Amino acid sequence: MMKSILDSIFILALLIFSTSHILSCRESNKAEKFKDDTSTERSKAGQIYHLTEVEGMEHLDEIKQSVLTPEDWRTRANAIQSHILKATDLDPLPDKCPLNPIYGAIRKYDGYRVQNVAFESLPGVYVTGSLYSPLKPTKKPAGILSPHGHWPNRENYGRYRPDVQNRCASMARMGAVVFSYDMVGYGQLAEFGWVHESPQTMKLQIWNSIRSVDFLISIGVDPKRIASTGASGGGTQTFHLAAVDSRISVSVPVVMVSYRHFGGCICELGMGIQEDGVFKYNNAEIAACLAPNPLLLVSVGTDATEYTPQVEFPFEQYIYGLFGKAEMVENAHFPDEQHGYESSKRAAVYPFLAKHLNLDLSMVMNTDGTLKEDGIVIEEIEALYPFDQQHPFPKEGISANKDVVWDWKSNL
């Protein structure tokens, strides 16, 4: 009798493990299936084109033929939002726990200040980053989220890159409160055991961004003036967030909106948001979910955004034109520049943000259009870590992806 019970328990445990492993592999394989296809056409930067030029153009044409009114687009945008949330298992959205922010010491520089911060997006799950703000606080300032891309090498790493620190400090000088935060598995938490390549990274990354909006609002930013901007994978996070969270009023995805390329990481491809069995979606229309609110596409001629002036931008103009707001979408194209968020791109972004968030452009640009970034201090990586001797990582903090509990209230 006892042997029979033990055998049954063993079989049940094996089934649970096998099912979990299969589901995990399925999610990973969605991202890997594109990586392993050596016959796929690629951009000049080596990015895989997931659609042929003909397929991509036909898809955009089909959308335009079926979307003829603002109501038509709202219906499709709502369907895209619903699909993204369902595909990432965020429908319904999880219960929101208290943020319980942990603040580090304030460091004051020329025209801005920096303060490291960590807060809980779920119990024990910390979003880590740094808060950049003006030296002279104002009532209800604009808020800007600054997600980063897949730059994994320590000498040129994530949100610690000079271009990220330059833009965050500059936007703070302009009068905004800016939160620069780590991708899942990047930054200090990577040293504790977190990894980026995990089946639910896309889900947690979108959720962390939603909670980052909550965080900005909790510290007093104007809920009607919240923007997001990032390059590469930070661009993906920007338009993913804008598609699912209506509190984002201005979106500036840099070198990422392509009608043929969907990304190259599990955090962009791992949970199947590009199709739902009935419709197929691409990044151009996901970015357009923001319409008719301000959208700036920053593109270059050397990566998958190379045809933005001829393809993606006119498509966005068509969608915005349905609302009589074609002027609310812009494109800054740099045909000879590389994949990134260099000074020339920042010089295109700052005026757009100043115009739509009511910021002071004179603080960061000269009258001839050149940048004023003198005096910005590029800090060392460890200086931007939120946890230290004075602010230790909480005992209840989670240090591995596998330990995340989404349905946390059921454990209370």
N, C-alpha and C positions, 0 to 999 in steps of 0.2 A: 504493500500500500504506500509506504513512505517513498519507495523508489519511483512509483508511478507519479506521485505528486512532484518529486524533484525533476523527473523527466519533463513533465508538463511545464514547470516553471522555466526550465532551460530552453524548451522550444519557444515559449512565449517571448523570452528575452532575446532569443536569436531573431525572431520575426521582427521585433521592435527595432533592433539594431540594423537589420538588413533594410527595412523600410526607410529608416532615417538616412542610411548611407546612400541608398538609391536616389532619394530626393535631393540630397546634397550634391551628388554627382550630376544629376540632371541640371541643376542650376549652374554648376561650373561648366558643363558641356555647352550650354547656350552661348557662353562667351568664347569658349575654345573653338567652336566649330568654324568661326571665321578666321581665327588665327592660323589654323592648320591648312587652310586652302591656299596653296601656293599659286594656283592659276588665277586668283582674283586680281583684278586691276587695282593699282595703288596710286596714291597721290605722289607728288614730287617729294613729300616728306616721308613717304613709305607707309602712310595710313591706308588701310584696306577700304576700298569702295564696296559697300555691301549691295549696291544696285549698279547696274550699267547706266550709262548716260541716258539711253532710251527709256529704260524702266523708270528712272528718276523723273525725267521730264513728263512721261505719261502719267505718273502718279500725281504730280502737281497739277497737270491739266485736268485730270479727273476731279480733283478737289475743286478747282475753279468752276468747272462745269456744273457741279452739284451744289456749290455754295454761292448763292446769288443775292442774298440779303444779309443784313446784320444778324437777324434771327437765325438764319441758316448757320452762320459761323458760330454763334453762341451755342447752338445745339451740338455742333461738332466739337467745339472746344470743351464743352461739358462732358462729352463722350470720351475725349482724350484724357481729361482729368480723372474721370471715373475709372478708366482702364489702367492708368498709371498706378492709382491707389490700389486697385484690385490685384494687379500683376505683382506689386511689391508687398502684398499682404498688409496694406495699411487701410483697408476698408472693412470695418469701421476703423477710424483712427484710434490708437491706444489711449488709455486714460493718461492724463498729464499729471505727473508728480510735481511737488514743489521743486523749484530750480535750485534752491540751496546754494547760491553762488559763493565761491571762495575767491577773495580778492587779494592780490599781492600788493606790494608797495608801489606807489606812484613815482614814475620817473619823468621829470620835466625837461623838455628840450625847447628849441627855438620855434615857438608858435604852436606847439602841441605837447601832449603828454601821453604816456603809455602805462598801462596797468594790466598785468597778467590776470587772467580769470579762468576759472573752471566752474561748470555748473552741471547739474544732473538732467539729462534728457529722459532717462528712466532711472529708477532707483539703483544707485551704484554705478551707473553708466555716465561717465563724465565727458562733456564737450570741453576741449581745452583750446585756449586762444589768448589773444591780447586785444585789449580795448584801447583804441586811439581816439582822443578827443581834443577839442580846442582848449587852450590854456584858460580862456575866459568862457565858462559855460553860459549857455543861453537857455531860456525856457523852451521846452519842446523842440530840440534840434532835429534835423533830419538824421535818419539812421541808414547806414550802408553795411551790408554783409560782404565780406571778402573771402570767398572760398578759393582754394588753390588747386593747381593741377598736379599731374603725375611727374613731378621732378623728384626722383628718389635718391639721388646721390648727395651725400652729406655736404659737399662743397657748393651745392646748388639745390637746396632742399626745401620742398613744400612752401609753406608760408614764411619761411625764414629767408627766402631769396631777396636780394636787394630790390628787385623791381616791385615785389609785394610790399616791403617795408616803405619804399618811396611813395607808392600810391596811397597807402593807408595814412601815412603821416601827412601827405599833401591834402587828402580829402578832409582830414581833421583840421588842418590849417584853414580850409575853406569854410569850416563851421559845422561839419558833420561829426557824428559819433560813429566810429567804424569798428566793427568786430571782425577780426581776422582769425579764422579758426581752422583747426586741423581736420583733414580727412580722417576717416576711420583707419586706424592702424598706422598713422603718421605721428610725428612729434614725440613728446615725452612718453605717451602711452605705449608706443612701439617698444620702448625700453622695458616696460612692465610686462609685456607679453601679447599685446594686441597686434593683429596682422591686418593687412588690407585685403589680401586675396582670401575672402571668406564668402560662403554662399549668400549671406544676407547683408552684405556690405551696402548694396544699393538701397535696401530698405532702411537701414540704420542711418545712412548718409542723408537721405531725404528727411527722415524724422529729426535728425540732429539740426538740419537747416530750419525746419519748422519751429523747433524749440529755440533756435537762435533768434528768430523773429520775436518769439515770446520774451526772450531775454532782453532784447533791445527795448521793447515796449515797457518791460518791467522797470527799466532804469530811466524812463521818462522821455524817450524819443517820440516824435510826432508820428502817430500810427498811420497818418495819411501821406507821409513822406519817407518811405522805406524803399531802398534800392538794393540790388545785388549786382556784383560784377566780379568776374574771374576769367582766367585764361585757360585754354585747353580743358582738362577735366574740371577746372573751376568754372569754365563756361558751361559745361554740361550741368553741373550742380545749379548754376544760375537759372537756366531755362527750365530745368526740372522743377525747381522750387516755385518759379513764377507761374508754372502751369497748374500747380496744385494748391497754392496759397495766394488768395486774392489780396492779401495785405502787402504783397510786393507791387509797388506802383511804378517802378522804373527798373528796366532790365538792360544790362550791358554785357552780353556774352562775347568773349573775345576769342577769335580764331577757333570756333567750334561749330557754328551753325552751318551744316552741310546737308544738301538734299540727297547725298549718296553715301555719306560716312556717318555711322552712328556712335563711334567711339571704339576703343580698343581694350577696355578693361572690364572686369566683372562688375564694377560699380556702374557701368554704362550699358552693358549687354546681358548681365547675369540673370535678370528676372523677366525677360521677354516683353518689355514695354513697346517694342516696335510693331507688334501685331497682336490682335485679339481673336483671330479666327474669322472675323468678318471684315475688319478694316486693317490696313497697314498704315503705320505712322512713321514720319521721318522728323528729323530735328528742326527742319524749317517750319513745319506746321506746329510742332510742340512749342517752339519759340513764339509763334503767333498767337498762342492762347492768351497772351497778355493783352491783346488788342481790345480797345483802342488806346491803351496806356503807352507811355514812351518806351521805345525799343531802339537801341543802337547796336547794329551788327558791325563788329570790327573784323576785317578779313585781310588775308595776304595772298599773294600769287604763288606761294611755294608750298601750300598744304591743301587740305581738302576743302578749304574755303575759297579756292582760287577763282571760282566762277560766280561768287556772290553778287558782283555788280550786274551780271547778265541773267542770273537765275533766282537765287534766294531773295535778294533784295526786291526785284519786281514782284515776286510772289507775296512778300510781306506788304508791299505797297498796295497790291490788289486787295488783300484782306482788310487793311486799314482804310482803304478807299471806300469799302462798303459802309463804313461808319462816317464817311466824310472827313477822315482824319489821316490822310496819307502823309501829311507833314510830320506826324508823330513818330514815324519810323525813319531812321537814317542809316547810312552805311559809310564807314570810313575804311577805304581799301588801300592797301600798301602792296603794289604788285611785286616789288623786289625784296620785301622783308620776310623774315623768318617767323616761325611759330613761337609766339611769346607775347609779353606785355611790356615791350620796351618803351623808351621815353617818347618816341613819336606817336605811339598808340595812346599813351597816357595824355599826350597833348591833344588828342582828338576826343578823349573821353571826358576830361575835366569840364570843357565848356558845355557838353551835353548834360552832365550832372548838375552843373551850376544853374543851367537854364530851367531844368525840370524839378530841382529840389530847392531852388532859391538859395544857392550858396554863393560865396564871395570868390569869384574867379581871380580877382586881382591879387589874392594871397599866394597864388601858385603859378601865374602866368604873366609875362611881360606883355606890353601892348603890341609887340611884334610877333607874338605867338610862341615865343620860346618859354621853356619852363623855368620856374624859380624853385629849385629843389635844394639850393645851398642850405647848409645847416641841419639837414636831416641826418640823424645818426643811424647807421646800419648796425644793429645790435648783434651780438653773438647768439647762436642758437640757444644755449643754456640760459641766457638772460631773459628769453621769452618763454621759458617753462613756468607753468603756474605752481608746481609743487616743489617745495624746498624745505629746509629745516624749520622755518617759521610757519610754513603752510604744508604740512606733510600730506601725502596721499591718504585719504580716509580709510580706516580699517575695513569699512563695509564696501569700499570701492571694488569694482569688478576689473580684473586685470587680464581677461581673455574673452574673445568673441563668444565662445561656446557657453559662457555663463550668463549671457543676457537673458533676462526674464521679461517678456513683453506683457503677459497677463499678470502683472505684479499685484493687482488688487486681490486676486483670488488667493494669494498667499497671506493676506492680512488676517 
